[in-house]
Amino acid sequence: MSRTWTIKIILIIIFIAIMIQSGVQFYMHRHYQLEHLAGPGVTRVEKLSKYCKGLEGTMADTHVFWLEGKEEGGKMLMIANTHSNEPAALLTALIFLENAVIEKGTLIIIPQFNNSGSRGTRPGDGYPLYFEIPTEWGSKKFRMGNRDATPLEQWPDPDVYIHYPDKQLLSYLDIRNTNRTWPGRPNGALMEKVTFAAMEILRNEKVDLALDVHGAETMFPVTNCIVAPERSVRIATMATLVVKAREGFDNHVEPSPQGFRGLSHREIADFSDSLPFLLEAPIPFLDQPTGPKTEKLLLDGKDPFLLSLSKQQKLFVPYDETGWPMEKRVGQHCSVIQEIANQFSRKNAERAILIKNVPRYADVVTNGVGFYFHDPAKWTKDKIYLN
């Protein structure tokens, strides 16, 4: 055999080995099961497919957790992981899921709203496959997801996405973005079925408050805020004023644009009686002018390029050598969510939603996110749900 053929065979073997290794990593990430621990406040668990049969048996189906108080009151829906590359939302939802007890009213939690998006990542941008949160009992491992559902669940993409029902023309990718497919439809694309199912929960269960939890770049003006349509603005404004005065972190209100369709806060307002809010906390990891997209950057939010831009006043949030760690992002979400419920309850005593046993901003910053996660090895097995 000639030297040339020997080299070719070696290169082929190396190529095949790399493909096999990559395929195994992709498969393991896609099928990694995150443990959702149903805490003392959880009274029942359903699947999202209950509200749209077209989701049944697909990777888009996901768990819906109900926390119902002994006293009737209002209802609040919390949606996390609409965009699965904004993990502070998921971590916040799991803190509520494992710890919250409802004294009055009902809290409904969908921790992984875009379950398909959570099972793919963005290797072309150097995203890590996983990240870990330290706890008192070890660490809790999470999949790092993507903004959109994977093509394995929904394909092909159209040349242009024509939004239903407004017929606004959107990017072809937006048909896999669950913050562009509201209000959805039962016979549409898979992500339209996901948002339709959530709308059915809001309408059928007469939900008062709908909270969609997100993260946004420090260079994006709509960050560190609550996005609210006209009828939700008063509650959102009171919530931001209270957390700033009592807890010392900045948060402001952004109006929901009427001309941009498919967004949760816009379509929920127009197609249901619920009061919608979209929460944004800064996530430096998503900014483009950063160093490598590492697990460390994801968790501590420290980047020299962003620090330089901050000194030039190019960012829309305060930024210094301390970065924007996960504790601040999750703590902010915990406080804002509870304050929205408090402000609604003060004006609607009969429909009050009273939540206890959930930390606020200072608690999470001091203790860390992992402090509020429980050890699955010590949890009742039938109270653990894989997703």
Secondary structure, DSSP 8 states (H G I E B T S, - for coil): --HHHHHHHHHHHHHHHHHHHHHHHHHHHHH---EEE--TTEEEEEEGGGG-GGGTTSTT--EEEEEE-SEEEEEEEEE--SSTT-THHHHHHHHHHHH-EEEEEEEEEETTSSTTGGG---GGGT--SEEEEEETTEEEEEE---SS--TTTS----SSEE-TTT--EE-GGGGG-TTTSTT--TTS-HHHHHHHHHHHHHHHTT-SEEEEEEEE-TTSSS-SEEEE-GGGHHHHHHHHHHHHHHH----EEEE--TTS-S-HHHHHHHHSSSEEEEEEEE-GGG-SSSS---HHHHHH---HHHHHHHHTT--SS---TT---HHHHHHHHHHHHHHHHHHHHHH-GGG--EEES---HHHHHHH-GGGG---GGGS-GGGEEE-
